[in-house]
Structure formats: structure tokens, C-alpha cells
Amino acid sequence: MDRYYWGVDLGGTKIECAIIERSTDKCVVRERIATESDQGYAHILNQIKLLIDRCAEQLGQRPIAIGFGTPGTLDPHYGVMKNCNSTALNGKPLDKDLSQLLDAQVVLANDANCFALAEAHFGAAKRVKPNAEVVFGIIMGTGVGSGIVVNGKGLYGCHGIAGEWGHNVIEPNGALCYCGQSGCLETVISGKGLERFYFEQSGVELSLPEIVARTADDEHAQATMARMSHYFGIAAAQIINVLDPDVIVIGGGVGNIDALYQHAQQAILPHLFNGELNTLIVKPDLGDSAGVFGAAALVK
């Protein structure tokens, strides 16, 4: 077995690689390079190879297997990427092309799944409940996504869409979502969704941090926070009723709002098929390191 496991976070603007020692779970090499995705798919592949070559030179050996966190999903039926905001990747057999280019086994997962894996293996979930059976990792920022980890492994599903929590309708006849549905959870409790609600109520355009800062004496900010807690409670209860996770970790800009945690119990319990809530709901430990560490966990 290789002494190290390798992870790569493939983003729209940067590609980051981390090499972690198996025996200690410590990162021994970490490098990044610009993606330059506007130059096309072949150029992205070349940038990845350049980064891997640099890291291999530092370590003194090449990888046997590499985990990649991607801005989309590998379709399990067609073997090509889909739903990538780095659109040059869509329709491409990324895992096969990378495996051939790097002469290594390649495992892919989207960024939300990598976030969940990272917090389960190295971060908050491991810290608060090391033997957690099920971890649900949420990214609540510009959009809403999530990942599911069961017994240390990511759950991806028949269509490769396991964890698409943000695209379940929570508010029928609500705002139109880019996915084509109306009232998706993403349109309601994402940062943009909360900002839009505040504007509709107040006529004033503010960023989410500005709205949060006004909560003490602004009735529209209070209503925005109440809406966030209410719909989070309903949606989180649905997840708990189905998956019954030990830990829920919330990342992203909305996940920084303390009120989300302060009111989670009272928001979830009315909708929960249980008399008490024992699932731990926590902030993440790893910050912007989650993507690359989660990618490494794919081959841990």
C-alpha cells in the first residue's frame, strides 16, 4: 500500500493538491496552480498534470491513486461529467482521461461530497463523534448542496445525485430555480435566497452579513432570519427522518450564522418523527481546506 494518499480540489480558478501521510493523517505536501479554465478542457488536464508532477518531485514518488473533488458529477451511466459550472468539463470522461494522463487510479466526487468526507475523516464530525455512522455535510452559500458519508464512505447513488438536498421543493410556487423547478430549498435558504427575501420585504439591497448585523433592531432582518430557521428546520427534519445522521456539519456563508445553530432544535423538533433531537449540528473545522482533504479521503 502507498504510504500517502493524494487529493486534488479542481476548482474554476485554482487547482490544489494535498498529499497526506497514511500513518499520521498529516499533510506533507500542499501546492496549488491556476486552473485557467477559459483555455479549454485539454488545458485544464495539462494544468492538473503540471501540478501532480511538481508535487511528485517534492515527495520523491508518484501516486498510485488520486482523489479529485470536482465542480460537478460524473454520470454513473454515461461515464461523463455533468452539472459542472466549469462548463469545459461537461460531457467529458474526466476520470478516464486523468487516469491515462497521470498513470494512476482516479476517483471523483463533487465538492459537497468532498466537504462531507473531509469533515467526517479529519474535521468537526470526527472531533465531536469519532465513531459516527452517518455524517451529513451541508454547504449553504450562494447555493445549497450536501454530501452523505456512511461508515466513512461517500454515498453517491444510482444517478450520482445523492445529497442534492438543495433541489427539493420546499416552497411550492416559490422562486424559479436554475434547475427548472420553483421553490427549491436553494432558492429559499441560500445566501442569495435570503438576500432576495430581505429585499422583497424592505426594498433595500443588502448582503447577507449586513442583514445579519441588523438583526437586533431591523424587523425585516429578523423576519429573514426567522424564515431561514423555519425552512432549515423542515428540510433538516426530512433528512433526519430518512438518514438519521449522527452529525450534520454546515459550511458556507449561511453556515456562519450563529442563529442557525441557536434555533436548530426548536426549528427541527416539530417536524421530527422522534420526541428528541440527538443529531449534533455543528460548524466545520476545516474551512477552505475541506475540498482538498475530502478529495484525499476518496482514496484513504
C-alpha positions in Angstrom: 0.0 0.0 0.0 1.2 3.5 -0.8 2.4 5.5 2.3 0.4 8.5 1.1 -3.0 9.4 -0.2 -3.4 12.2 -2.7 -6.2 14.6 -3.1 -6.9 17.3 -5.7 -9.5 20.1 -5.5 -10.4 21.1 -9.0 -12.0 24.5 -8.9 -12.9 27.1 -11.5 -10.0 29.4 -10.7 -7.5 27.1 -8.9 -6.4 23.5 -8.7 -5.0 22.4 -5.3 -3.2 19.2 -4.4 -2.6 17.8 -0.9 -0.6 14.7 -0.1 -1.4 13.1 3.3 0.7 10.5 5.2 -1.5 7.5 5.9 0.0 6.6 9.3 -0.4 10.1 10.8 -3.2 11.8 8.7 -0.8 14.8 8.4 -0.4 16.8 5.2 3.2 16.6 3.9 2.9 18.4 0.6 0.4 21.1 -0.5 0.5 23.1 -3.7 -1.9 25.0 -6.0 -1.9 26.3 -9.5 -4.3 28.4 -11.6 -7.0 26.4 -13.5 -7.2 28.7 -16.5 -10.4 27.0 -17.4 -11.2 29.6 -20.1 -8.5 27.9 -22.2 -10.5 24.7 -22.5 -10.6 21.1 -21.4 -7.2 20.0 -22.7 -5.5 22.9 -21.0 -7.2 22.0 -17.7 -5.8 18.5 -18.0 -2.4 19.8 -18.7 -2.5 22.1 -15.6 -3.5 19.1 -13.4 -0.6 17.1 -14.8 1.8 20.0 -14.2 0.6 20.3 -10.5 0.9 16.5 -10.0 4.4 16.5 -11.5 5.5 19.3 -9.2 4.1 17.5 -6.1 5.6 14.2 -7.1 9.0 15.8 -7.4 8.8 17.3 -3.9 7.7 13.9 -2.4 10.1 11.8 -4.4 7.5 9.4 -5.7 4.4 9.4 -7.9 0.9 8.5 -6.8 -0.8 5.1 -7.2 -4.3 6.6 -6.8 -5.7 10.2 -6.6 -9.0 11.5 -5.4 -10.4 14.5 -7.2 -13.1 16.9 -5.9 -14.9 18.3 -8.9 -17.3 21.2 -9.6 -19.9 18.7 -10.9 -20.8 15.0 -11.0 -19.6 12.0 -13.0 -22.7 10.4 -14.5 -22.5 6.7 -13.5 -24.4 5.6 -16.6 -22.7 7.5 -19.3 -19.2 8.0 -17.7 -19.0 11.7 -18.4 -19.2 14.8 -16.3 -22.5 16.8 -15.8 -23.7 19.8 -13.9 -20.3 21.4 -13.8 -20.1 25.2 -13.5 -16.7 24.9 -15.2 -18.5 24.1 -18.4 -15.5 22.8 -20.3 -15.7 19.7 -18.2 -19.3 18.8 -19.1 -19.7 15.8 -21.3 -16.1 14.7 -20.8 -14.8 11.3 -19.4 -12.7 13.1 -16.9 -11.8 10.1 -14.7 -10.6 8.1 -17.7 -8.7 10.9 -19.2 -7.0 11.7 -15.9 -6.2 8.1 -15.2 -4.5 7.8 -18.6 -2.7 11.1 -18.3 -1.4 10.5 -14.8 -0.9 6.7 -14.9 -2.9 6.4 -11.7 -6.2 5.2 -10.4 -8.6 8.2 -10.3 -11.7 8.6 -8.1 -14.0 11.6 -8.5 -16.7 13.2 -6.3 -18.3 16.6 -6.3 -17.3 19.4 -3.9 -20.2 18.8 -1.4 -19.3 15.2 -1.1 -15.7 16.1 -0.5 -16.7 18.6 2.1 -18.7 15.8 3.9 -15.8 13.3 3.6 -13.3 15.9 4.9 -15.3 16.8 8.0 -16.1 13.1 8.7 -12.4 11.9 8.4 -10.4 14.9 9.6 -12.8 17.7 10.9 -15.7 18.5 13.0 -17.7 15.2 12.8 -14.6 13.2 13.7 -14.0 15.6 16.6 -17.5 15.6 18.1 -18.4 11.9 17.4 -15.4 9.8 16.1 -17.5 6.7 15.6 -20.3 8.4 13.7 -22.1 6.0 11.3 -23.8 8.7 9.2 -22.5 12.2 8.6 -24.5 14.8 6.5 -22.4 17.7 5.3 -24.1 20.8 4.0 -22.7 23.7 2.0 -25.1 26.7 2.4 -23.6 29.6 0.5 -24.5 31.0 -2.9 -26.3 27.7 -3.5 -27.2 24.8 -1.3 -25.5 21.4 -1.6 -24.8 18.4 0.6 -22.9 15.2 0.8 -23.5 12.0 2.7 -20.9 9.8 4.4 -21.9 6.3 5.7 -19.3 4.3 7.6 -16.5 6.5 6.3 -17.5 6.3 2.6 -19.3 8.7 0.4 -22.8 7.8 -0.8 -23.4 8.8 -4.4 -26.5 6.9 -5.6 -27.9 5.4 -8.8 -27.8 8.7 -10.7 -24.8 10.2 -9.0 -27.0 12.8 -7.3 -27.2 11.6 -3.7 -27.1 14.6 -1.5 -28.8 17.1 -3.8 -30.7 18.4 -0.9 -30.9 21.9 -2.3 -33.1 20.8 -5.2 -36.0 19.5 -3.3 -39.1 21.8 -3.5 -39.7 23.3 0.0 -41.9 26.3 -1.1 -44.4 25.3 -3.8 -44.9 28.1 -6.3 -41.8 29.9 -4.9 -38.9 31.5 -6.8 -37.8 29.9 -10.0 -34.6 27.8 -9.6 -31.9 27.4 -12.4 -32.7 23.7 -12.4 -36.2 24.5 -13.8 -38.2 23.9 -10.6 -39.9 26.5 -8.5 -39.4 26.8 -4.7 -36.3 24.6 -4.4 -34.6 24.8 -1.0 -31.7 26.5 -2.7 -33.9 29.4 -3.6 -35.1 29.8 0.0 -32.2 29.4 2.4 -29.1 30.0 0.2 -27.4 33.3 0.7 -28.9 34.7 -2.4 -32.3 33.5 -1.5 -32.2 35.2 1.9 -30.9 38.4 0.4 -33.8 38.3 -2.1 -36.3 37.8 0.6 -34.9 40.8 2.6 -35.1 43.0 -0.5 -38.7 42.0 -1.2 -39.6 42.9 2.4 -37.6 46.1 2.8 -36.9 47.4 -0.6 -33.3 47.7 0.4 -30.5 45.6 -1.2 -28.0 44.3 1.4 -25.5 41.5 1.6 -26.2 38.6 3.9 -23.6 39.7 6.5 -25.2 43.2 6.5 -28.6 41.7 7.1 -27.3 39.5 10.0 -25.7 42.6 11.6 -29.1 44.4 11.6 -31.0 41.6 13.3 -31.2 43.3 16.7 -33.2 46.3 15.5 -34.5 45.6 12.0 -37.8 43.8 11.7 -37.1 42.8 8.1 -33.7 41.2 9.1 -35.5 39.4 11.9 -38.1 38.1 9.5 -35.3 36.9 7.2 -33.5 35.0 10.0 -36.8 33.5 11.1 -37.5 32.3 7.6 -34.1 30.8 7.4 -34.5 28.9 10.7 -38.1 27.8 9.8 -37.3 26.3 6.4 -34.0 24.8 7.6 -35.9 23.1 10.4 -38.4 21.5 8.0 -35.7 20.4 5.5 -33.3 19.2 8.1 -36.0 17.1 9.8 -36.8 15.4 6.5 -33.1 14.4 6.2 -33.0 13.2 9.8 -36.2 11.2 9.3 -34.7 9.4 6.3 -31.0 9.1 7.1 -30.9 9.7 10.9 -27.4 11.1 10.8 -25.2 11.3 13.9 -23.7 14.6 12.8 -24.8 17.5 10.5 -21.9 19.8 9.6 -22.9 23.1 8.0 -20.4 25.0 5.8 -20.7 28.0 3.5 -21.6 31.6 4.3 -25.0 30.8 5.7 -23.4 28.2 7.9 -21.5 31.0 9.7 -24.8 32.5 11.1 -25.0 31.7 14.8 -28.8 31.9 14.9 -28.9 28.8 12.7 -27.5 26.7 15.5 -29.2 28.5 18.3 -32.7 27.8 16.9 -32.0 24.4 15.2 -33.5 22.3 18.0 -36.8 24.2 18.1 -37.0 24.5 14.3 -36.4 20.8 13.7 -38.3 19.1 16.5 -41.9 19.9 15.4 -41.2 18.0 12.1 -39.2 15.2 13.5 -40.5 11.6 13.9 -39.0 11.4 17.3 -39.5 13.1 20.7 -36.0 14.5 21.0 -33.2 15.6 18.7 -29.8 13.8 19.3 -28.2 14.6 16.0 -25.3 17.0 16.6 -25.4 20.1 14.4 -22.0 21.8 14.2 -19.8 24.3 12.3 -17.0 22.8 10.2 -13.4 22.7 11.3 -11.5 22.7 8.0 -12.7 25.9 6.2 -11.3 26.1 2.7 -9.1 23.0 3.3 -12.2 20.8 3.2 -12.2 20.3 -0.6 -8.7 19.0 -1.0 -8.8 16.9 2.2 -12.1 15.4 1.2 -10.6 14.5 -2.2 -7.8 12.7 -0.4 -10.3 10.8 1.7 -11.8 9.4 -1.5 -8.7 7.1 -1.7 -8.0 6.9 2.0 
